[in-house]
Amino acid sequence: MTPSLINWTFSCIDSNSAQVEPPNDLREAVSQIKELPPLPGIASRIMKLASDPLADAKKLTEIVELDPLLATQVIRWASSSLYGYKGKISSVQDAINRVLGYQFVFDLVLGLSALSPLKSPSEGVIGTRSFWTHALASTHLMSALNNKLPIKDRFEPQTIFAVALMHNIGFPLLGDQFRNEFNILSKLAQANPSLSLHKLEKFAFGVDHCELGSWLLRTWNMPAAVIDVVYHHHNPNYRGNNYQLNLLTYLSDALLASINIGNVHGKTDCEQVFKELNINPLDDTALLEELENKLDSIKSMVEICMNAE
């Protein structure tokens, strides 16, 4: 670790001062990157399928089966104990029709294939194993929270899944493009677990995973709602486009942090977020207990995702 970071005063991280200059400023290096990893071919095909009015399980299967490894991951996913299917799953189409459903497989394959070009370290607080654990736990908790919203305010399941999966994609991008800084941030986070990781990276480098992730997803022409949340999900005061979806993501992250999945938010005002979303805060204990009962299965799913990298 560089001397400037060793001697850095961490008390500034939780201050509101905008005057502190980052000891390792990444902003210029980021601005000089000429191109980002392109959206892989499978992911591009999946995105095009979204606009096909005749899209069905057969067409989705044909795309997935272009990548045998990806097809294997989908079949293993459908066969996992998390979904409790007792029969034998022998094909992608079986996985879609009998267990997972079209939209779930669509989103899953998009996520797995989109993340495949990002070669980031697997271990550590911000490694890909932690990324996938948080992402998959988020898909379950955000879906459960979404179902607690008034019916008229609920989001489409595919939007929830995409946001849950992608909102921290800036961490794999950091590891892919800036390995040294990724390792520094990982060590800083491990040594200072009580500090907000979001503030830590901002003060250390001048940029954060929210900015990096939204930049990548804009390059990939991902839906605006997903990009908005990727950029703003640490800010419960954001009131621009898709702010309710952003609040739901913020709430999910804060609840996950309370059971040691993901990093602390710092000072959170979940009571106000519950109120704005019109969700009963008494529901959170039951939702978290339900999620904790699924953690072993989720961790098994994480290993499937890791094998797809």
Secondary structure, DSSP 8 states (H G I E B T S, - for coil): --HHHHT--GGGTTS--S----SS--HHHHHT--------HHHHHHHHHTT-TT--HHHHHHHHTTSHHHHHHHHHHHTSTTTT--S---SHHHIIIIII-HHHHHHHHHHHHHHTT----SSSTTSHHHHHHHHHHHHHHHHHHHHHS-GGG---HHHHHHHHHHTTTHHHHHHHH-HHHHHHHHHHHHH-TTS-HHHHHHHHHS--HHHHHHHHHHHTT--HHHHHHHHHTT-TT--STTHHHHHHHHHHHHHHHTTTSS---SS--HHHHHHHHT--TTHHHHHHHHHHTTHHHHHHHHHHHHHT-
